[in-house]
Amino acid sequence: MTEPAERDLADLDKKTQRRIKAVLDRLLTYPQAIDLKKLQGSPERWRVRVGDWRVILRIDREQGVLYVLRIRHRR
């Protein structure tokens, strides 16, 4: 998780933090069960919606690494 994403997560209430962490854990263990959408204009950026929040991700398929870039409100 990048530093901006860690700050975003720390600013949220505990319930929302747990929901986001649960979705990220599920994404790592069973990615087919998550509604992962590709962001337009960026070849490696994806988003996962968790309630009113969007988790912006970058997936490095060669190394098998998932980077959480930001966690932002959908407004």
C-alpha positions as CSV (number, residue, x, y, z in Angstrom):
1,M,0.0,0.0,0.0
2,T,1.4,3.4,-0.9
3,E,1.8,6.2,1.7
4,P,-1.1,8.2,0.3
5,A,-3.3,5.1,0.4
6,E,-2.3,4.4,4.0
7,R,-3.1,8.0,5.0
8,D,-6.5,7.7,3.2
9,L,-7.3,4.5,5.0
10,A,-6.2,5.9,8.4
11,D,-8.6,8.9,7.9
12,L,-11.6,6.5,7.6
13,D,-13.7,5.1,10.4
14,K,-12.8,1.6,11.7
15,K,-15.9,0.0,10.2
16,T,-15.0,1.3,6.7
17,Q,-11.4,0.3,7.2
18,R,-12.4,-3.3,8.0
19,R,-14.7,-3.4,4.9
20,I,-11.9,-2.2,2.6
21,K,-9.3,-4.6,4.1
22,A,-11.8,-7.5,3.7
23,V,-12.3,-6.7,0.0
24,L,-8.5,-6.4,-0.6
25,D,-8.0,-9.8,1.2
26,R,-10.7,-11.3,-1.0
27,L,-9.1,-9.8,-4.1
28,L,-5.9,-11.6,-3.2
29,T,-7.4,-14.9,-2.5
30,Y,-10.3,-15.1,-4.9
31,P,-10.1,-12.3,-7.5
32,Q,-13.0,-13.6,-9.6
33,A,-15.5,-12.7,-6.7
34,I,-14.6,-9.0,-6.8
35,D,-16.1,-6.4,-9.2
36,L,-12.7,-5.1,-10.5
37,K,-13.0,-2.4,-13.2
38,K,-10.3,-1.0,-15.5
39,L,-9.9,2.7,-15.4
40,Q,-9.9,4.5,-18.7
41,G,-6.8,6.1,-20.0
42,S,-4.5,4.1,-17.8
43,P,-3.3,0.7,-18.9
44,E,-2.5,-0.7,-15.4
45,R,-5.0,1.1,-13.1
46,W,-8.1,-0.6,-11.7
47,R,-10.7,0.3,-9.2
48,V,-12.7,-1.6,-6.7
49,R,-15.9,-0.1,-5.2
50,V,-16.5,-0.6,-1.5
51,G,-19.7,1.1,-0.6
52,D,-19.2,4.8,-1.2
53,W,-15.5,4.4,-1.6
54,R,-13.2,3.6,-4.5
55,V,-9.9,1.8,-4.0
56,I,-7.6,2.6,-6.9
57,L,-5.1,-0.2,-7.7
58,R,-2.2,-0.9,-9.9
59,I,-1.6,-4.6,-10.8
60,D,1.8,-5.8,-11.8
61,R,1.0,-9.1,-13.4
62,E,4.7,-10.0,-14.2
63,Q,5.7,-9.8,-10.5
64,G,2.3,-10.7,-9.2
65,V,2.1,-7.6,-7.0
66,L,-1.0,-5.5,-6.2
67,Y,-0.4,-1.8,-5.3
68,V,-3.1,0.2,-3.5
69,L,-2.6,3.7,-4.8
70,R,-5.5,5.7,-3.3
71,I,-8.8,5.3,-1.4
72,R,-11.2,8.0,-2.4
73,H,-14.9,8.8,-1.9
74,R,-17.0,8.4,-5.0
75,R,-18.3,11.9,-4.9
